[in-house]
Amino acid sequence: MSHGDHQLDGLHNVKHVVLVLSGKGGVGKSTVTTQLALSLVEAGKKVGILDIDLCGPSIPTIFGVQNKDIHQCDEGWVPVFLNQEQTLSLMSIGFLLNNQDDPIVWRGPKKTAMVKQFLTDVVWGDLDYLLIDTPPGTSDEHISIVEHLRVYKPEGCVIVTTPQDMSTADVRKELNFCKRAKLKVIGVVENMSGYCCPCCGEVTNIFSSGGGENMAIEFNVPFITRLPIDPSLTVGPDYIQMEDSVNGQQTIDKETQSTPTSSPKTFAECLAASVSF
Amino acid sequence: MGKTVEGEIPEDAPEHCPGPESEQAGKASSCDGCPNQKICADSTPKGPDPDIEVVQENMENIKHKILVLSGKGGVGKSTFTSQMSFALAMDDNVQVGVVDADICGPSIPKVMGLEGETVHQSGSGWSPVYADDNIACMSVGFLLPNPDDAVIWRGPKKNGMIKQFLKDVDWGDLDYLVVDTPPGTSDEHLSIVQYLSGCGITGAVIVTTPQEVALADVRKEIAFCRKVGVPIIGVVENMSGFVCPGCKTETAIFPATTGGASVMAKKMDCTFLGRLSLDPRVGKCCDEGKPFVESHPDTIVAKQYMEIVEKVKDYCAKSQG
């Protein structure tokens, strides 16, 4: 770090920083981030989610809080709290837009400046975990976040992929990025692995199966778990209601009941266990 | 507060804000104390690039330039690009070129069955790699010593690569040049639009999946096209419904809670080009680099593809006249 380490005061009271990465888009980074956060909150932890996908922020949509605004206090930006206990807070560029459909047409330097501002200016307060959701790729946002976080010694990253070659081909690049950036890989999650027909129960591997696990073995990094395709995890605003997330327990139970074919609860527990330091 | 969409003066900007696009952005005295000062000061305005003319010359004999865009990742941009290119090239008299503008996650070498191929230098520039006699492809994947190597580049380096793809590749005479893009509305997208500004973009095909999380990003991409003046050919809904091979029941894997792409297209005043069902064989063909539309012509998805491609062809024919 060249200058101004002291500027990153916003993260001073954050115990663990975990990144969620993937070389590929649309594999479920934001969904995994959400599941992990809910599970940690349920376990009594204080969690913050920072969404650094500036051009395609999904975290506000997934939590159904697109219309929330960020308020400014003397110390900086106050994140959006999702429950009364204030144990789950979010920050995303989605909260800074006048209109949800406005595109963020920014080149690298401006994105880099925004990422840095998110790290310096957000008043997270005391957090057990800060989860950072990222865009696909190995470019400006990724280089910047890793550089800026270096002084904070992040715990590492959870890598998300889907099983097919087309996805793992890009994720292998992300694993090499982690190697180069000396970022520890906490583990690999294989998402969208098989789909169980709700009608007849037959499992079809729409995007193949096993690709994430094989990749983890090949790269000698831990494999966390496999998660089947679960349409209830993709429905966006309806998926987590504000009143439900007042109590993390309820939210997660509700999901489990609505999806008898898969087990997001076990999945989330698996994830949470992988980041218990 | 940071309401900082490029080109607009934020409502809560300080008095006498010079505007984020101004030469004075972040530097004027009125910028002192503004929370966006750092962001504004970092963006350097650029004049027109002399290479735009060079690109224009190199693209002289290319009839139609089609962008395949989506705000969202993993919705099937590369799959659509490959299958549309294979479909267009089924007519032996049609010459097709494919540019992979996704520098950090290039998928074109895999989906076109060209993994392990490399680019050759010739007197007239880089020779593209041919997937078939009439399909020329260019991707950063052809330039990597090892396919797993990460391309850890910031914006300017990515832009330089894209410029070379348009300016230094010996494309020859083409009927269609299809540009596959990464998700987002950033460097790659701005550069493509900027470098092709001299020769004109026929239009963009927007690919999405039915669920709101994807549509939310795709609406931003449509707004981007309008902002930079790229015509929209239409919207394609991919992964729309899955038919169980066991009981033949169709289920929505990515439920369209907000009406899906057709409703979104209508609201945004765009043409809806059609749906593509989720068929595991498409993904398998892409992993193996085979042309699904040619090898499984009797499937529902292949027919859906051909219908959409016909509409794209029609659009191109009309825009030419």
Contacts between the chains, C-beta under 8 A, distances in Angstrom:
chain1	res1	chain2	res2	distance
A	23	B	104	7.0
A	23	B	105	5.3
A	23	B	150	7.8
A	24	B	73	6.5
A	24	B	74	5.8
A	24	B	105	6.1
A	25	B	72	6.5
A	25	B	73	1.0
A	25	B	74	4.5
A	25	B	75	7.8
A	25	B	105	7.5
A	25	B	182	7.7
A	25	B	183	4.5
A	26	B	72	5.8
A	26	B	73	4.4
A	26	B	74	2.1
A	26	B	75	5.7
A	26	B	183	7.7
A	26	B	209	7.5
A	26	B	214	7.3
A	27	B	73	7.7
A	27	B	74	5.6
A	30	B	213	7.3
A	54	B	186	7.9
A	55	B	71	6.9
A	55	B	183	7.3
A	55	B	184	3.6
A	55	B	185	4.9
A	55	B	186	5.5
A	55	B	217	7.7
A	55	B	220	7.1
A	56	B	71	5.2
A	56	B	72	6.0
A	56	B	73	7.4
A	56	B	183	6.0
A	56	B	184	6.0
A	56	B	217	3.9
A	56	B	220	7.0
A	58	B	213	5.3
A	58	B	216	7.1
A	58	B	217	7.2
A	61	B	212	6.3
A	61	B	213	5.3
A	61	B	216	4.9
A	62	B	213	6.4
A	66	B	216	7.7
A	69	B	1	7.8
A	70	B	1	6.5
A	72	B	1	5.8
A	72	B	35	7.5
A	96	B	1	6.8
A	96	B	2	5.1
A	96	B	3	5.9
A	96	B	4	7.0
A	97	B	3	7.0
A	97	B	5	7.0
A	98	B	3	5.7
A	98	B	5	7.4
A	98	B	11	7.4
A	100	B	216	6.8
A	100	B	219	7.6
A	101	B	219	4.3
A	101	B	220	6.1
A	101	B	222	7.9
A	101	B	223	5.4
A	102	B	5	5.2
A	102	B	220	6.9
A	102	B	223	6.4
A	103	B	5	7.8
A	103	B	71	7.6
A	103	B	185	4.4
A	103	B	220	4.0
A	103	B	221	6.9
A	103	B	223	4.7
A	103	B	224	4.2
A	103	B	227	6.8
A	104	B	5	6.9
A	104	B	6	7.7
A	104	B	185	6.3
A	104	B	186	7.9
A	104	B	220	7.4
A	105	B	5	7.7
A	105	B	6	5.2
A	105	B	7	7.8
A	105	B	185	5.1
A	105	B	186	7.5
A	105	B	189	7.9
A	105	B	190	6.7
A	105	B	224	5.9
A	105	B	227	6.5
A	105	B	228	7.6
A	106	B	6	6.2
A	106	B	43	7.7
A	106	B	185	8.0
A	106	B	186	6.1
A	107	B	43	7.1
A	107	B	155	5.1
A	107	B	186	6.3
A	107	B	187	5.0
A	107	B	190	6.3
A	108	B	154	5.0
A	108	B	155	2.9
A	108	B	156	7.0
A	108	B	186	7.3
A	108	B	187	5.7
A	109	B	42	4.6
A	109	B	43	6.0
A	109	B	44	7.5
A	109	B	155	7.2
A	110	B	6	7.6
A	110	B	39	5.7
A	110	B	42	6.0
A	110	B	43	4.9
A	111	B	186	6.7
A	112	B	42	7.4
A	112	B	154	7.8
A	113	B	38	5.4
A	113	B	39	4.5
A	113	B	42	4.6
A	114	B	4	8.0
A	114	B	39	6.3
A	116	B	38	7.9
A	117	B	2	7.5
A	117	B	38	6.8
A	117	B	39	7.0
A	121	B	35	7.5
A	135	B	73	7.8
A	135	B	183	7.3
A	135	B	184	6.7
A	136	B	73	4.6
A	136	B	74	7.8
A	136	B	104	7.5
A	136	B	105	6.1
A	136	B	182	7.2
A	136	B	183	6.1
A	137	B	104	3.8
A	137	B	105	6.0
A	137	B	182	6.6
A	138	B	104	4.8
A	138	B	150	4.8
A	138	B	151	6.4
A	138	B	152	4.9
A	138	B	153	7.9
A	139	B	103	7.7
A	139	B	104	5.3
A	139	B	152	7.5
A	139	B	153	6.1
A	139	B	154	6.2
A	139	B	155	7.1
A	139	B	158	6.7
A	139	B	187	7.9
A	140	B	154	5.1
A	140	B	155	5.7
A	140	B	186	8.0
A	140	B	187	7.8
A	142	B	152	7.7
A	143	B	152	6.4
A	143	B	154	6.2
A	162	B	74	7.4
A	164	B	283	5.3
A	164	B	286	7.8
A	164	B	287	5.6
A	165	B	110	6.6
A	165	B	287	4.1
A	166	B	78	7.2
A	166	B	79	7.8
A	166	B	107	5.7
A	166	B	110	5.8
A	166	B	111	6.8
A	166	B	283	7.2
A	166	B	286	5.6
A	166	B	287	5.8
A	167	B	74	7.2
A	169	B	107	7.1
A	169	B	110	5.8
A	169	B	147	6.9
A	170	B	104	7.8
A	170	B	105	3.9
A	170	B	107	7.1
A	172	B	147	7.8
A	172	B	148	4.3
A	173	B	104	7.1
A	173	B	105	7.0
A	173	B	148	6.2
A	173	B	149	6.8
A	173	B	150	4.2
A	173	B	151	7.0
A	174	B	150	6.9
A	175	B	148	7.8
A	176	B	148	5.7
A	176	B	149	6.4
A	176	B	150	4.3
A	177	B	150	4.1
A	177	B	152	5.8
A	180	B	150	6.7
A	180	B	152	6.5
A	195	B	242	6.8
A	195	B	253	6.3
A	197	B	244	3.9
A	197	B	246	6.1
A	197	B	247	6.3
A	197	B	249	6.5
A	197	B	251	6.7
A	198	B	251	6.2
A	199	B	244	6.4
A	199	B	247	5.1
A	199	B	249	4.0
A	199	B	251	7.2
A	200	B	244	6.3
A	200	B	246	4.8
A	200	B	247	3.8
A	200	B	249	7.0
A	202	B	244	5.9
A	202	B	245	7.2
A	202	B	246	3.4
A	202	B	247	6.9
A	204	B	242	7.6
A	204	B	244	6.5
A	204	B	245	6.1
A	204	B	246	7.8
A	204	B	280	6.2
A	205	B	280	6.8
A	206	B	242	6.5
A	206	B	253	7.3
A	206	B	278	6.3
A	206	B	280	4.8
A	206	B	283	7.0
A	207	B	280	7.5
A	207	B	283	5.7
A	208	B	280	7.9
A	208	B	283	6.9
A	208	B	284	7.2
A	208	B	287	7.1
A	229	B	253	5.8
A	231	B	251	7.3
A	231	B	252	6.5
A	231	B	253	5.6
A	231	B	254	6.9
A	231	B	255	5.3
A	234	B	211	4.7
A	234	B	213	6.4
A	234	B	253	7.9
A	234	B	254	5.2
A	234	B	255	6.6
A	235	B	211	6.6
A	235	B	212	7.2
A	235	B	255	5.3
A	235	B	257	4.9
A	236	B	211	6.2
A	236	B	212	3.6
A	236	B	213	5.0
A	236	B	216	7.6
A	236	B	257	6.0
A	236	B	258	7.6
A	237	B	212	6.4
A	237	B	257	7.4
A	238	B	257	5.9
